[in-house]
Amino acid sequence: DNASNLTPEQLQSTKNIIPLPGPIHDLVSAHYSTEYDDSGKTVRDWLSGQSFDEQYKYGLKTLRNLGIVK
């Protein structure tokens, strides 16, 4: 969905792509695979309908909650 909701520049932006070591990436991916709410959507599915700014904010919040960034 993001390919149709975001511009190629947003998708490939350094603001959108963060290199993470494998185990850290696995933690983030596991979170994004959890159920977002009672709708049955995963976090990943829910986020795909959000704006770039909302996705960015959620990603930072996730990294902070996991203790990856301050």
N, C-alpha and C positions, 0 to 999 in steps of 0.2 A: 504493500500500500504506500509506503514511503516514496517509492519511485514516482508515483502519480501525485503525491501531496507536497513533495519538496522539490526544489530545483536541484539540478546536478551539482551546482556549486555548494549548496547546503549539505548535500549528502557526502561530498568529498572534502568538506572543510576540515581544517585541523581542529576546529571547535567541535566537530562531530565525531572525529576519530581519535581515540586515545589508545596507544599501545599498552597492553597489560600483560604481565607474565601469565602463563597458562593457568596456574591454580587460582589466581585472582579473576581471570576471565571466566573460569568455571563458576566461581561464586556469583558473579554478576549475571551470567547466563542462567544459572539456577533460579535466581530471584526473578528474572524476566519471564521464566517459564511457570511461575506460580500463578494461581488464580487471582485475578485482580479484585473481583467482587462476586456477587451472587449470579451475575450474568453468565458465568462459565468462561468468560474471556480471560486469557492470560494477560499478564502485565504487558507483554510484547504486543499482543493484538490490540489492547486498549490504547497503548501509546501510538500505534501506527495511525490512529485517527486524530492525534493531537498535532498542534502546530510545532514548528521547529523549536521555538522558544520554550514551549511546555515540555517537549521531549528533553531538551537540554537541561532544564531545571530539574526534571525528574531524575535524569542520569546523574547529575551532581549530588542530589539528595541521596540517591542509592549508594554512590561511592562514599559519601560521608557516613551514612548509616552502617556501612560495612567496615568502616574504619580505614578505608583506603586513602582518602584525602581528608584534610581538615577544613 
